[in-house]
Amino acid sequence: MNYDDDDKIKYEPSDRNEFINDLNDEINVFYLLKRLSPKIRQIVELKAQGYKYQEIGNIVGKSENAIKQTFWRIRKKIVKV
């Protein structure tokens, strides 16, 4: 992978498979996020931004244990997909 003068990523022919795999991963994540309720999506986005379970709980008005349980359920659903 190289960068051109405009700082855009330019994939070399040897990187095309990597690019396709990365794109497929992004599409899959997008699809999974769209299937979540807005509240659960907010929790996932906060975790992705680096918030701790307790902080997420404070933001959304739930206990730290409730947030951990939410993530456990999300992981369980993702494994099924």
mmCIF file of the N, C-alpha and C atoms, coordinates in Angstrom:
data_MODEL
# 
_entry.id   MODEL 
# 
loop_
_atom_site.group_PDB 
_atom_site.id 
_atom_site.type_symbol 
_atom_site.label_atom_id 
_atom_site.label_alt_id 
_atom_site.label_comp_id 
_atom_site.label_asym_id 
_atom_site.label_entity_id 
_atom_site.label_seq_id 
_atom_site.pdbx_PDB_ins_code 
_atom_site.Cartn_x 
_atom_site.Cartn_y 
_atom_site.Cartn_z 
_atom_site.occupancy 
_atom_site.B_iso_or_equiv 
_atom_site.pdbx_formal_charge 
_atom_site.auth_seq_id 
_atom_site.auth_comp_id 
_atom_site.auth_asym_id 
_atom_site.auth_atom_id 
_atom_site.pdbx_PDB_model_num 
ATOM 1   N N  . MET A 1 1  ? 0.850   -1.164  0.000  1.00 0.00 ? 1  MET A N  1 
ATOM 2   C CA . MET A 1 1  ? 0.000   0.000   0.000  1.00 0.00 ? 1  MET A CA 1 
ATOM 3   C C  . MET A 1 1  ? 0.902   1.234   0.000  1.00 0.00 ? 1  MET A C  1 
ATOM 4   N N  . ASN A 1 2  ? 0.589   2.184   -0.837 1.00 0.00 ? 2  ASN A N  1 
ATOM 5   C CA . ASN A 1 2  ? 1.362   3.413   -0.948 1.00 0.00 ? 2  ASN A CA 1 
ATOM 6   C C  . ASN A 1 2  ? 0.430   4.610   -0.849 1.00 0.00 ? 2  ASN A C  1 
ATOM 7   N N  . TYR A 1 3  ? 1.021   5.759   -0.637 1.00 0.00 ? 3  TYR A N  1 
ATOM 8   C CA . TYR A 1 3  ? 0.263   7.002   -0.612 1.00 0.00 ? 3  TYR A CA 1 
ATOM 9   C C  . TYR A 1 3  ? 0.671   7.848   -1.795 1.00 0.00 ? 3  TYR A C  1 
ATOM 10  N N  . ASP A 1 4  ? -0.303  8.465   -2.463 1.00 0.00 ? 4  ASP A N  1 
ATOM 11  C CA . ASP A 1 4  ? 0.042   9.343   -3.569 1.00 0.00 ? 4  ASP A CA 1 
ATOM 12  C C  . ASP A 1 4  ? 0.204   10.766  -3.040 1.00 0.00 ? 4  ASP A C  1 
ATOM 13  N N  . ASP A 1 5  ? 0.347   11.736  -3.923 1.00 0.00 ? 5  ASP A N  1 
ATOM 14  C CA . ASP A 1 5  ? 0.606   13.114  -3.520 1.00 0.00 ? 5  ASP A CA 1 
ATOM 15  C C  . ASP A 1 5  ? -0.534  13.734  -2.713 1.00 0.00 ? 5  ASP A C  1 
ATOM 16  N N  . ASP A 1 6  ? -1.734  13.230  -2.874 1.00 0.00 ? 6  ASP A N  1 
ATOM 17  C CA . ASP A 1 6  ? -2.885  13.780  -2.163 1.00 0.00 ? 6  ASP A CA 1 
ATOM 18  C C  . ASP A 1 6  ? -3.153  13.057  -0.848 1.00 0.00 ? 6  ASP A C  1 
ATOM 19  N N  . ASP A 1 7  ? -2.198  12.250  -0.378 1.00 0.00 ? 7  ASP A N  1 
ATOM 20  C CA . ASP A 1 7  ? -2.336  11.456  0.839  1.00 0.00 ? 7  ASP A CA 1 
ATOM 21  C C  . ASP A 1 7  ? -3.475  10.451  0.770  1.00 0.00 ? 7  ASP A C  1 
ATOM 22  N N  . LYS A 1 8  ? -3.850  10.043  -0.421 1.00 0.00 ? 8  LYS A N  1 
ATOM 23  C CA . LYS A 1 8  ? -4.851  9.001   -0.585 1.00 0.00 ? 8  LYS A CA 1 
ATOM 24  C C  . LYS A 1 8  ? -4.130  7.668   -0.650 1.00 0.00 ? 8  LYS A C  1 
ATOM 25  N N  . ILE A 1 9  ? -4.758  6.652   -0.077 1.00 0.00 ? 9  ILE A N  1 
ATOM 26  C CA . ILE A 1 9  ? -4.149  5.334   -0.107 1.00 0.00 ? 9  ILE A CA 1 
ATOM 27  C C  . ILE A 1 9  ? -4.271  4.762   -1.520 1.00 0.00 ? 9  ILE A C  1 
ATOM 28  N N  . LYS A 1 10 ? -3.150  4.299   -2.030 1.00 0.00 ? 10 LYS A N  1 
ATOM 29  C CA . LYS A 1 10 ? -3.132  3.688   -3.352 1.00 0.00 ? 10 LYS A CA 1 
ATOM 30  C C  . LYS A 1 10 ? -2.704  2.236   -3.167 1.00 0.00 ? 10 LYS A C  1 
ATOM 31  N N  . TYR A 1 11 ? -3.592  1.322   -3.504 1.00 0.00 ? 11 TYR A N  1 
ATOM 32  C CA . TYR A 1 11 ? -3.297  -0.093  -3.354 1.00 0.00 ? 11 TYR A CA 1 
ATOM 33  C C  . TYR A 1 11 ? -2.555  -0.616  -4.575 1.00 0.00 ? 11 TYR A C  1 
ATOM 34  N N  . GLU A 1 12 ? -1.492  -1.313  -4.319 1.00 0.00 ? 12 GLU A N  1 
ATOM 35  C CA . GLU A 1 12 ? -0.746  -1.986  -5.374 1.00 0.00 ? 12 GLU A CA 1 
ATOM 36  C C  . GLU A 1 12 ? -1.478  -3.273  -5.730 1.00 0.00 ? 12 GLU A C  1 
ATOM 37  N N  . PRO A 1 13 ? -1.246  -3.812  -6.913 1.00 0.00 ? 13 PRO A N  1 
ATOM 38  C CA . PRO A 1 13 ? -1.924  -5.056  -7.304 1.00 0.00 ? 13 PRO A CA 1 
ATOM 39  C C  . PRO A 1 13 ? -1.788  -6.174  -6.272 1.00 0.00 ? 13 PRO A C  1 
ATOM 40  N N  . SER A 1 14 ? -0.640  -6.266  -5.615 1.00 0.00 ? 14 SER A N  1 
ATOM 41  C CA . SER A 1 14 ? -0.427  -7.333  -4.631 1.00 0.00 ? 14 SER A CA 1 
ATOM 42  C C  . SER A 1 14 ? -1.275  -7.111  -3.372 1.00 0.00 ? 14 SER A C  1 
ATOM 43  N N  . ASP A 1 15 ? -1.761  -5.889  -3.172 1.00 0.00 ? 15 ASP A N  1 
ATOM 44  C CA . ASP A 1 15 ? -2.551  -5.559  -1.989 1.00 0.00 ? 15 ASP A CA 1 
ATOM 45  C C  . ASP A 1 15 ? -4.055  -5.657  -2.247 1.00 0.00 ? 15 ASP A C  1 
ATOM 46  N N  . ARG A 1 16 ? -4.463  -6.013  -3.430 1.00 0.00 ? 16 ARG A N  1 
ATOM 47  C CA . ARG A 1 16 ? -5.897  -6.012  -3.755 1.00 0.00 ? 16 ARG A CA 1 
ATOM 48  C C  . ARG A 1 16 ? -6.687  -6.978  -2.888 1.00 0.00 ? 16 ARG A C  1 
ATOM 49  N N  . ASN A 1 17 ? -6.144  -8.155  -2.637 1.00 0.00 ? 17 ASN A N  1 
ATOM 50  C CA . ASN A 1 17 ? -6.847  -9.108  -1.771 1.00 0.00 ? 17 ASN A CA 1 
ATOM 51  C C  . ASN A 1 17 ? -7.002  -8.554  -0.362 1.00 0.00 ? 17 ASN A C  1 
ATOM 52  N N  . GLU A 1 18 ? -5.955  -7.911  0.130  1.00 0.00 ? 18 GLU A N  1 
ATOM 53  C CA . GLU A 1 18 ? -6.025  -7.290  1.455  1.00 0.00 ? 18 GLU A CA 1 
ATOM 54  C C  . GLU A 1 18 ? -7.091  -6.195  1.466  1.00 0.00 ? 18 GLU A C  1 
ATOM 55  N N  . PHE A 1 19 ? -7.111  -5.400  0.413  1.00 0.00 ? 19 PHE A N  1 
ATOM 56  C CA . PHE A 1 19 ? -8.106  -4.332  0.299  1.00 0.00 ? 19 PHE A CA 1 
ATOM 57  C C  . PHE A 1 19 ? -9.523  -4.916  0.292  1.00 0.00 ? 19 PHE A C  1 
ATOM 58  N N  . ILE A 1 20 ? -9.743  -5.956  -0.482 1.00 0.00 ? 20 ILE A N  1 
ATOM 59  C CA . ILE A 1 20 ? -11.066 -6.576  -0.565 1.00 0.00 ? 20 ILE A CA 1 
ATOM 60  C C  . ILE A 1 20 ? -11.471 -7.158  0.789  1.00 0.00 ? 20 ILE A C  1 
ATOM 61  N N  . ASN A 1 21 ? -10.540 -7.808  1.466  1.00 0.00 ? 21 ASN A N  1 
ATOM 62  C CA . ASN A 1 21 ? -10.835 -8.356  2.792  1.00 0.00 ? 21 ASN A CA 1 
ATOM 63  C C  . ASN A 1 21 ? -11.167 -7.257  3.785  1.00 0.00 ? 21 ASN A C  1 
ATOM 64  N N  . ASP A 1 22 ? -10.406 -6.161  3.758  1.00 0.00 ? 22 ASP A N  1 
ATOM 65  C CA . ASP A 1 22 ? -10.681 -5.026  4.648  1.00 0.00 ? 22 ASP A CA 1 
ATOM 66  C C  . ASP A 1 22 ? -12.061 -4.444  4.363  1.00 0.00 ? 22 ASP A C  1 
ATOM 67  N N  . LEU A 1 23 ? -12.381 -4.293  3.100  1.00 0.00 ? 23 LEU A N  1 
ATOM 68  C CA . LEU A 1 23 ? -13.675 -3.744  2.707  1.00 0.00 ? 23 LEU A CA 1 
ATOM 69  C C  . LEU A 1 23 ? -14.810 -4.658  3.157  1.00 0.00 ? 23 LEU A C  1 
ATOM 70  N N  . ASN A 1 24 ? -14.653 -5.956  2.971  1.00 0.00 ? 24 ASN A N  1 
ATOM 71  C CA . ASN A 1 24 ? -15.666 -6.911  3.421  1.00 0.00 ? 24 ASN A CA 1 
ATOM 72  C C  . ASN A 1 24 ? -15.863 -6.844  4.929  1.00 0.00 ? 24 ASN A C  1 
ATOM 73  N N  . ASP A 1 25 ? -14.766 -6.704  5.671  1.00 0.00 ? 25 ASP A N  1 
ATOM 74  C CA . ASP A 1 25 ? -14.875 -6.578  7.128  1.00 0.00 ? 25 ASP A CA 1 
ATOM 75  C C  . ASP A 1 25 ? -15.660 -5.326  7.510  1.00 0.00 ? 25 ASP A C  1 
ATOM 76  N N  . GLU A 1 26 ? -15.366 -4.213  6.832  1.00 0.00 ? 26 GLU A N  1 
ATOM 77  C CA . GLU A 1 26 ? -16.074 -2.963  7.123  1.00 0.00 ? 26 GLU A CA 1 
ATOM 78  C C  . GLU A 1 26 ? -17.560 -3.078  6.806  1.00 0.00 ? 26 GLU A C  1 
ATOM 79  N N  . ILE A 1 27 ? -17.878 -3.711  5.698  1.00 0.00 ? 27 ILE A N  1 
ATOM 80  C CA . ILE A 1 27 ? -19.285 -3.902  5.320  1.00 0.00 ? 27 ILE A CA 1 
ATOM 81  C C  . ILE A 1 27 ? -19.993 -4.767  6.358  1.00 0.00 ? 27 ILE A C  1 
ATOM 82  N N  . ASN A 1 28 ? -19.336 -5.832  6.806  1.00 0.00 ? 28 ASN A N  1 
ATOM 83  C CA . ASN A 1 28 ? -19.931 -6.706  7.813  1.00 0.00 ? 28 ASN A CA 1 
ATOM 84  C C  . ASN A 1 28 ? -20.179 -5.971  9.124  1.00 0.00 ? 28 ASN A C  1 
ATOM 85  N N  . VAL A 1 29 ? -19.223 -5.167  9.557  1.00 0.00 ? 29 VAL A N  1 
ATOM 86  C CA . VAL A 1 29 ? -19.388 -4.400  10.792 1.00 0.00 ? 29 VAL A CA 1 
ATOM 87  C C  . VAL A 1 29 ? -20.531 -3.397  10.631 1.00 0.00 ? 29 VAL A C  1 
ATOM 88  N N  . PHE A 1 30 ? -20.573 -2.715  9.500  1.00 0.00 ? 30 PHE A N  1 
ATOM 89  C CA . PHE A 1 30 ? -21.646 -1.757  9.242  1.00 0.00 ? 30 PHE A CA 1 
ATOM 90  C C  . PHE A 1 30 ? -23.006 -2.448  9.291  1.00 0.00 ? 30 PHE A C  1 
ATOM 91  N N  . TYR A 1 31 ? -23.114 -3.609  8.653  1.00 0.00 ? 31 TYR A N  1 
ATOM 92  C CA . TYR A 1 31 ? -24.358 -4.369  8.623  1.00 0.00 ? 31 TYR A CA 1 
ATOM 93  C C  . TYR A 1 31 ? -24.774 -4.778  10.039 1.00 0.00 ? 31 TYR A C  1 
ATOM 94  N N  . LEU A 1 32 ? -23.827 -5.259  10.814 1.00 0.00 ? 32 LEU A N  1 
ATOM 95  C CA . LEU A 1 32 ? -24.142 -5.666  12.188 1.00 0.00 ? 32 LEU A CA 1 
ATOM 96  C C  . LEU A 1 32 ? -24.581 -4.478  13.039 1.00 0.00 ? 32 LEU A C  1 
ATOM 97  N N  . LEU A 1 33 ? -23.907 -3.353  12.894 1.00 0.00 ? 33 LEU A N  1 
ATOM 98  C CA . LEU A 1 33 ? -24.279 -2.165  13.667 1.00 0.00 ? 33 LEU A CA 1 
ATOM 99  C C  . LEU A 1 33 ? -25.674 -1.671  13.306 1.00 0.00 ? 33 LEU A C  1 
ATOM 100 N N  . LYS A 1 34 ? -26.012 -1.722  12.032 1.00 0.00 ? 34 LYS A N  1 
ATOM 101 C CA . LYS A 1 34 ? -27.335 -1.263  11.597 1.00 0.00 ? 34 LYS A CA 1 
ATOM 102 C C  . LYS A 1 34 ? -28.452 -2.132  12.177 1.00 0.00 ? 34 LYS A C  1 
ATOM 103 N N  . ARG A 1 35 ? -28.152 -3.380  12.481 1.00 0.00 ? 35 ARG A N  1 
ATOM 104 C CA . ARG A 1 35 ? -29.154 -4.289  13.030 1.00 0.00 ? 35 ARG A CA 1 
ATOM 105 C C  . ARG A 1 35 ? -29.394 -4.060  14.522 1.00 0.00 ? 35 ARG A C  1 
ATOM 106 N N  . LEU A 1 36 ? -28.510 -3.315  15.180 1.00 0.00 ? 36 LEU A N  1 
ATOM 107 C CA . LEU A 1 36 ? -28.665 -3.055  16.608 1.00 0.00 ? 36 LEU A CA 1 
ATOM 108 C C  . LEU A 1 36 ? -29.656 -1.918  16.842 1.00 0.00 ? 36 LEU A C  1 
ATOM 109 N N  . SER A 1 37 ? -30.285 -1.948  17.997 1.00 0.00 ? 37 SER A N  1 
ATOM 110 C CA . SER A 1 37 ? -31.169 -0.837  18.357 1.00 0.00 ? 37 SER A CA 1 
ATOM 111 C C  . SER A 1 37 ? -30.316 0.416   18.561 1.00 0.00 ? 37 SER A C  1 
ATOM 112 N N  . PRO A 1 38 ? -30.913 1.601   18.455 1.00 0.00 ? 38 PRO A N  1 
ATOM 113 C CA . PRO A 1 38 ? -30.127 2.833   18.637 1.00 0.00 ? 38 PRO A CA 1 
ATOM 114 C C  . PRO A 1 38 ? -29.415 2.894   19.988 1.00 0.00 ? 38 PRO A C  1 
ATOM 115 N N  . LYS A 1 39 ? -30.053 2.414   21.046 1.00 0.00 ? 39 LYS A N  1 
ATOM 116 C CA . LYS A 1 39 ? -29.440 2.461   22.381 1.00 0.00 ? 39 LYS A CA 1 
ATOM 117 C C  . LYS A 1 39 ? -28.231 1.525   22.457 1.00 0.00 ? 39 LYS A C  1 
ATOM 118 N N  . ILE A 1 40 ? -28.382 0.326   21.938 1.00 0.00 ? 40 ILE A N  1 
ATOM 119 C CA . ILE A 1 40 ? -27.273 -0.631  21.951 1.00 0.00 ? 40 ILE A CA 1 
ATOM 120 C C  . ILE A 1 40 ? -26.153 -0.143  21.045 1.00 0.00 ? 40 ILE A C  1 
ATOM 121 N N  . ARG A 1 41 ? -26.499 0.430   19.903 1.00 0.00 ? 41 ARG A N  1 
ATOM 122 C CA . ARG A 1 41 ? -25.491 0.984   18.990 1.00 0.00 ? 41 ARG A CA 1 
ATOM 123 C C  . ARG A 1 41 ? -24.693 2.084   19.695 1.00 0.00 ? 41 ARG A C  1 
ATOM 124 N N  . GLN A 1 42 ? -25.372 2.914   20.484 1.00 0.00 ? 42 GLN A N  1 
ATOM 125 C CA . GLN A 1 42 ? -24.681 3.975   21.230 1.00 0.00 ? 42 GLN A CA 1 
ATOM 126 C C  . GLN A 1 42 ? -23.676 3.366   22.207 1.00 0.00 ? 42 GLN A C  1 
ATOM 127 N N  . ILE A 1 43 ? -24.080 2.312   22.883 1.00 0.00 ? 43 ILE A N  1 
ATOM 128 C CA . ILE A 1 43 ? -23.190 1.648   23.838 1.00 0.00 ? 43 ILE A CA 1 
ATOM 129 C C  . ILE A 1 43 ? -21.964 1.090   23.123 1.00 0.00 ? 43 ILE A C  1 
ATOM 130 N N  . VAL A 1 44 ? -22.169 0.447   21.993 1.00 0.00 ? 44 VAL A N  1 
ATOM 131 C CA . VAL A 1 44 ? -21.054 -0.115  21.214 1.00 0.00 ? 44 VAL A CA 1 
ATOM 132 C C  . VAL A 1 44 ? -20.131 1.000   20.727 1.00 0.00 ? 44 VAL A C  1 
ATOM 133 N N  . GLU A 1 45 ? -20.707 2.088   20.245 1.00 0.00 ? 45 GLU A N  1 
ATOM 134 C CA . GLU A 1 45 ? -19.890 3.203   19.758 1.00 0.00 ? 45 GLU A CA 1 
ATOM 135 C C  . GLU A 1 45 ? -19.068 3.831   20.886 1.00 0.00 ? 45 GLU A C  1 
ATOM 136 N N  . LEU A 1 46 ? -19.661 3.946   22.064 1.00 0.00 ? 46 LEU A N  1 
ATOM 137 C CA . LEU A 1 46 ? -18.913 4.490   23.203 1.00 0.00 ? 46 LEU A CA 1 
ATOM 138 C C  . LEU A 1 46 ? -17.748 3.580   23.567 1.00 0.00 ? 46 LEU A C  1 
ATOM 139 N N  . LYS A 1 47 ? -17.971 2.272   23.547 1.00 0.00 ? 47 LYS A N  1 
ATOM 140 C CA . LYS A 1 47 ? -16.886 1.332   23.850 1.00 0.00 ? 47 LYS A CA 1 
ATOM 141 C C  . LYS A 1 47 ? -15.796 1.432   22.792 1.00 0.00 ? 47 LYS A C  1 
ATOM 142 N N  . ALA A 1 48 ? -16.190 1.572   21.535 1.00 0.00 ? 48 ALA A N  1 
ATOM 143 C CA . ALA A 1 48 ? -15.215 1.699   20.451 1.00 0.00 ? 48 ALA A CA 1 
ATOM 144 C C  . ALA A 1 48 ? -14.389 2.975   20.589 1.00 0.00 ? 48 ALA A C  1 
ATOM 145 N N  . GLN A 1 49 ? -14.960 3.984   21.238 1.00 0.00 ? 49 GLN A N  1 
ATOM 146 C CA . GLN A 1 49 ? -14.242 5.242   21.456 1.00 0.00 ? 49 GLN A CA 1 
ATOM 147 C C  . GLN A 1 49 ? -13.324 5.172   22.677 1.00 0.00 ? 49 GLN A C  1 
ATOM 148 N N  . GLY A 1 50 ? -13.344 4.033   23.385 1.00 0.00 ? 50 GLY A N  1 
ATOM 149 C CA . GLY A 1 50 ? -12.412 3.853   24.494 1.00 0.00 ? 50 GLY A CA 1 
ATOM 150 C C  . GLY A 1 50 ? -12.995 4.053   25.881 1.00 0.00 ? 50 GLY A C  1 
ATOM 151 N N  . TYR A 1 51 ? -14.295 4.286   25.969 1.00 0.00 ? 51 TYR A N  1 
ATOM 152 C CA . TYR A 1 51 ? -14.906 4.443   27.281 1.00 0.00 ? 51 TYR A CA 1 
ATOM 153 C C  . TYR A 1 51 ? -14.906 3.116   28.024 1.00 0.00 ? 51 TYR A C  1 
ATOM 154 N N  . LYS A 1 52 ? -14.788 3.182   29.353 1.00 0.00 ? 52 LYS A N  1 
ATOM 155 C CA . LYS A 1 52 ? -14.850 1.993   30.197 1.00 0.00 ? 52 LYS A CA 1 
ATOM 156 C C  . LYS A 1 52 ? -16.313 1.672   30.478 1.00 0.00 ? 52 LYS A C  1 
ATOM 157 N N  . TYR A 1 53 ? -16.562 0.427   30.897 1.00 0.00 ? 53 TYR A N  1 
ATOM 158 C CA . TYR A 1 53 ? -17.930 0.000   31.163 1.00 0.00 ? 53 TYR A CA 1 
ATOM 159 C C  . TYR A 1 53 ? -18.649 0.920   32.155 1.00 0.00 ? 53 TYR A C  1 
ATOM 160 N N  . GLN A 1 54 ? -17.969 1.295   33.206 1.00 0.00 ? 54 GLN A N  1 
ATOM 161 C CA . GLN A 1 54 ? -18.578 2.171   34.218 1.00 0.00 ? 54 GLN A CA 1 
ATOM 162 C C  . GLN A 1 54 ? -18.926 3.533   33.621 1.00 0.00 ? 54 GLN A C  1 
ATOM 163 N N  . GLU A 1 55 ? -18.035 4.076   32.800 1.00 0.00 ? 55 GLU A N  1 
ATOM 164 C CA . GLU A 1 55 ? -18.293 5.369   32.160 1.00 0.00 ? 55 GLU A CA 1 
ATOM 165 C C  . GLU A 1 55 ? -19.489 5.281   31.213 1.00 0.00 ? 55 GLU A C  1 
ATOM 166 N N  . ILE A 1 56 ? -19.564 4.192   30.457 1.00 0.00 ? 56 ILE A N  1 
ATOM 167 C CA . ILE A 1 56 ? -20.692 4.005   29.544 1.00 0.00 ? 56 ILE A CA 1 
ATOM 168 C C  . ILE A 1 56 ? -21.986 3.928   30.341 1.00 0.00 ? 56 ILE A C  1 
ATOM 169 N N  . GLY A 1 57 ? -21.945 3.176   31.438 1.00 0.00 ? 57 GLY A N  1 
ATOM 170 C CA . GLY A 1 57 ? -23.113 3.073   32.306 1.00 0.00 ? 57 GLY A CA 1 
ATOM 171 C C  . GLY A 1 57 ? -23.574 4.428   32.804 1.00 0.00 ? 57 GLY A C  1 
ATOM 172 N N  . ASN A 1 58 ? -22.639 5.262   33.206 1.00 0.00 ? 58 ASN A N  1 
ATOM 173 C CA . ASN A 1 58 ? -22.988 6.616   33.677 1.00 0.00 ? 58 ASN A CA 1 
ATOM 174 C C  . ASN A 1 58 ? -23.629 7.437   32.568 1.00 0.00 ? 58 ASN A C  1 
ATOM 175 N N  . ILE A 1 59 ? -23.121 7.302   31.360 1.00 0.00 ? 59 ILE A N  1 
ATOM 176 C CA . ILE A 1 59 ? -23.638 8.078   30.225 1.00 0.00 ? 59 ILE A CA 1 
ATOM 177 C C  . ILE A 1 59 ? -25.054 7.650   29.860 1.00 0.00 ? 59 ILE A C  1 
ATOM 178 N N  . VAL A 1 60 ? -25.286 6.332   29.820 1.00 0.00 ? 60 VAL A N  1 
ATOM 179 C CA . VAL A 1 60 ? -26.592 5.847   29.371 1.00 0.00 ? 60 VAL A CA 1 
ATOM 180 C C  . VAL A 1 60 ? -27.559 5.547   30.517 1.00 0.00 ? 60 VAL A C  1 
ATOM 181 N N  . GLY A 1 61 ? -27.108 5.737   31.756 1.00 0.00 ? 61 GLY A N  1 
ATOM 182 C CA . GLY A 1 61 ? -27.995 5.549   32.901 1.00 0.00 ? 61 GLY A CA 1 
ATOM 183 C C  . GLY A 1 61 ? -28.219 4.103   33.293 1.00 0.00 ? 61 GLY A C  1 
ATOM 184 N N  . LYS A 1 62 ? -27.180 3.283   33.137 1.00 0.00 ? 62 LYS A N  1 
ATOM 185 C CA . LYS A 1 62 ? -27.263 1.877   33.538 1.00 0.00 ? 62 LYS A CA 1 
ATOM 186 C C  . LYS A 1 62 ? -26.056 1.531   34.385 1.00 0.00 ? 62 LYS A C  1 
ATOM 187 N N  . SER A 1 63 ? -26.156 0.419   35.097 1.00 0.00 ? 63 SER A N  1 
ATOM 188 C CA . SER A 1 63 ? -25.037 -0.005  35.934 1.00 0.00 ? 63 SER A CA 1 
ATOM 189 C C  . SER A 1 63 ? -23.911 -0.579  35.070 1.00 0.00 ? 63 SER A C  1 
ATOM 190 N N  . GLU A 1 64 ? -22.734 -0.621  35.666 1.00 0.00 ? 64 GLU A N  1 
ATOM 191 C CA . GLU A 1 64 ? -21.585 -1.214  34.978 1.00 0.00 ? 64 GLU A CA 1 
ATOM 192 C C  . GLU A 1 64 ? -21.877 -2.669  34.620 1.00 0.00 ? 64 GLU A C  1 
ATOM 193 N N  . ASN A 1 65 ? -22.507 -3.408  35.537 1.00 0.00 ? 65 ASN A N  1 
ATOM 194 C CA . ASN A 1 65 ? -22.837 -4.813  35.261 1.00 0.00 ? 65 ASN A CA 1 
ATOM 195 C C  . ASN A 1 65 ? -23.827 -4.954  34.119 1.00 0.00 ? 65 ASN A C  1 
ATOM 196 N N  . ALA A 1 66 ? -24.783 -4.034  34.028 1.00 0.00 ? 66 ALA A N  1 
ATOM 197 C CA . ALA A 1 66 ? -25.749 -4.074  32.924 1.00 0.00 ? 66 ALA A CA 1 
ATOM 198 C C  . ALA A 1 66 ? -25.045 -3.865  31.587 1.00 0.00 ? 66 ALA A C  1 
ATOM 199 N N  . ILE A 1 67 ? -24.058 -2.991  31.562 1.00 0.00 ? 67 ILE A N  1 
ATOM 200 C CA . ILE A 1 67 ? -23.303 -2.739  30.333 1.00 0.00 ? 67 ILE A CA 1 
ATOM 201 C C  . ILE A 1 67 ? -22.475 -3.972  29.967 1.00 0.00 ? 67 ILE A C  1 
ATOM 202 N N  . LYS A 1 68 ? -21.835 -4.592  30.953 1.00 0.00 ? 68 LYS A N  1 
ATOM 203 C CA . LYS A 1 68 ? -21.067 -5.807  30.687 1.00 0.00 ? 68 LYS A CA 1 
ATOM 204 C C  . LYS A 1 68 ? -21.972 -6.904  30.146 1.00 0.00 ? 68 LYS A C  1 
ATOM 205 N N  . GLN A 1 69 ? -23.147 -7.035  30.736 1.00 0.00 ? 69 GLN A N  1 
ATOM 206 C CA . GLN A 1 69 ? -24.101 -8.040  30.280 1.00 0.00 ? 69 GLN A CA 1 
ATOM 207 C C  . GLN A 1 69 ? -24.560 -7.738  28.845 1.00 0.00 ? 69 GLN A C  1 
ATOM 208 N N  . THR A 1 70 ? -24.742 -6.471  28.545 1.00 0.00 ? 70 THR A N  1 
ATOM 209 C CA . THR A 1 70 ? -25.120 -6.068  27.187 1.00 0.00 ? 70 THR A CA 1 
ATOM 210 C C  . THR A 1 70 ? -24.060 -6.524  26.190 1.00 0.00 ? 70 THR A C  1 
ATOM 211 N N  . PHE A 1 71 ? -22.783 -6.317  26.520 1.00 0.00 ? 71 PHE A N  1 
ATOM 212 C CA . PHE A 1 71 ? -21.710 -6.738  25.621 1.00 0.00 ? 71 PHE A CA 1 
ATOM 213 C C  . PHE A 1 71 ? -21.638 -8.251  25.499 1.00 0.00 ? 71 PHE A C  1 
ATOM 214 N N  . TRP A 1 72 ? -21.908 -8.957  26.583 1.00 0.00 ? 72 TRP A N  1 
ATOM 215 C CA . TRP A 1 72 ? -21.925 -10.410 26.524 1.00 0.00 ? 72 TRP A CA 1 
ATOM 216 C C  . TRP A 1 72 ? -23.003 -10.868 25.547 1.00 0.00 ? 72 TRP A C  1 
ATOM 217 N N  . ARG A 1 73 ? -24.176 -10.258 25.618 1.00 0.00 ? 73 ARG A N  1 
ATOM 218 C CA . ARG A 1 73 ? -25.283 -10.612 24.720 1.00 0.00 ? 73 ARG A CA 1 
ATOM 219 C C  . ARG A 1 73 ? -24.957 -10.250 23.264 1.00 0.00 ? 73 ARG A C  1 
ATOM 220 N N  . ILE A 1 74 ? -24.315 -9.109  23.071 1.00 0.00 ? 74 ILE A N  1 
ATOM 221 C CA . ILE A 1 74 ? -23.930 -8.698  21.713 1.00 0.00 ? 74 ILE A CA 1 
ATOM 222 C C  . ILE A 1 74 ? -22.960 -9.707  21.122 1.00 0.00 ? 74 ILE A C  1 
ATOM 223 N N  . ARG A 1 75 ? -21.942 -10.090 21.895 1.00 0.00 ? 75 ARG A N  1 
ATOM 224 C CA . ARG A 1 75 ? -20.968 -11.076 21.412 1.00 0.00 ? 75 ARG A CA 1 
ATOM 225 C C  . ARG A 1 75 ? -21.659 -12.381 21.054 1.00 0.00 ? 75 ARG A C  1 
ATOM 226 N N  . LYS A 1 76 ? -22.602 -12.790 21.880 1.00 0.00 ? 76 LYS A N  1 
ATOM 227 C CA . LYS A 1 76 ? -23.333 -14.034 21.636 1.00 0.00 ? 76 LYS A CA 1 
ATOM 228 C C  . LYS A 1 76 ? -24.121 -13.943 20.317 1.00 0.00 ? 76 LYS A C  1 
ATOM 229 N N  . LYS A 1 77 ? -24.742 -12.786 20.063 1.00 0.00 ? 77 LYS A N  1 
ATOM 230 C CA . LYS A 1 77 ? -25.488 -12.587 18.816 1.00 0.00 ? 77 LYS A CA 1 
ATOM 231 C C  . LYS A 1 77 ? -24.567 -12.586 17.609 1.00 0.00 ? 77 LYS A C  1 
ATOM 232 N N  . ILE A 1 78 ? -23.406 -11.949 17.737 1.00 0.00 ? 78 ILE A N  1 
ATOM 233 C CA . ILE A 1 78 ? -22.459 -11.853 16.626 1.00 0.00 ? 78 ILE A CA 1 
ATOM 234 C C  . ILE A 1 78 ? -21.944 -13.234 16.247 1.00 0.00 ? 78 ILE A C  1 
ATOM 235 N N  . VAL A 1 79 ? -21.689 -14.072 17.222 1.00 0.00 ? 79 VAL A N  1 
ATOM 236 C CA . VAL A 1 79 ? -21.203 -15.418 16.954 1.00 0.00 ? 79 VAL A CA 1 
ATOM 237 C C  . VAL A 1 79 ? -22.238 -16.185 16.136 1.00 0.00 ? 79 VAL A C  1 
ATOM 238 N N  . LYS A 1 80 ? -23.526 -15.959 16.391 1.00 0.00 ? 80 LYS A N  1 
ATOM 239 C CA . LYS A 1 80 ? -24.583 -16.630 15.642 1.00 0.00 ? 80 LYS A CA 1 
ATOM 240 C C  . LYS A 1 80 ? -24.624 -16.189 14.196 1.00 0.00 ? 80 LYS A C  1 
ATOM 241 N N  . VAL A 1 81 ? -24.260 -14.922 13.936 1.00 0.00 ? 81 VAL A N  1 
ATOM 242 C CA . VAL A 1 81 ? -24.280 -14.373 12.578 1.00 0.00 ? 81 VAL A CA 1 
ATOM 243 C C  . VAL A 1 81 ? -23.093 -14.907 11.852 1.00 0.00 ? 81 VAL A C  1 
# 
